[in-house]
Amino acid sequence: MSAEDTLAVCMLLVLLIAAATVMTILFSVMRNAGKQDDLAELLKDDEPSTEVESEPAGQPWERDADWWRD
């Protein structure tokens, strides 16, 4: 085997390993794409509600925001 053949075989080996790595990553992504994460279910309960809550009246010593209009 000459030096040129060794270089070509090593290059093919590196390309094969790179292709196998990419295929493994793609396979794992495609396999897990449809799964719902358990942690996402737990965090979904912690989302703030979309209902409008009435603001508290404030402290007795605070004035209304439009006190100067009266």
N, C-alpha and C positions, 0 to 999 in steps of 0.2 A: 504494500500500500504506500503510495507516494504522499508527499506533504500536501499536495493539492487535494487528494482524495480525503485525507484526514480532515482538512478544513471543511470540505463539503459535507462530510458525515457529521461533524460537530455542529455545523450550521443547521442541518436538517434536524438534529437532535434538539437543539435549542428551540427551533420553530415548533417541533412536536410538543415539547413541554409547555410552551407559551399557549398553543392552541388547546391543549388539555386543560390548562388553568382557566382560560376564558370559558370553555365549555362547562367546566365544573361550576364556575360562578353563575353562568346563565341557567344551568340546570337547577341550582339551589334557589335562585330568584324566582324562576317559573314555578317551582314546587311550593314555595311559601307565599306566593303572591295572593292567593285566595284566602289564606288563613287570617282570622281576626286575632289580634293579640289580646291576651288575658288582661294585661295591664291597661290597655285602651278601654276595656269595659269598666274597670275600676275608676279610671280617670273621667269617664263620661258622666258618672254620677256627680263629680265635683264641679261640673261646669256651672257658671252662674245662670240663674233663671232669667228668662227673657221677659218676665212679667214686670210691669212698672210698679215700683213700690213707692208709697207716699213718703215724702221726706219728713223727717221728724220736725216738730215745731221749734226745736232749739231750746236754748236755755232761757230762763225768764228775764235775764238782763240783756238779751240780744234784741235788737230792733229788726223790724221787717226790712227787706231789701229795698223797698220803695217808700221808706218813711218820710223822705223829703218831699214827696208829691202831695201829701195831705195838707 
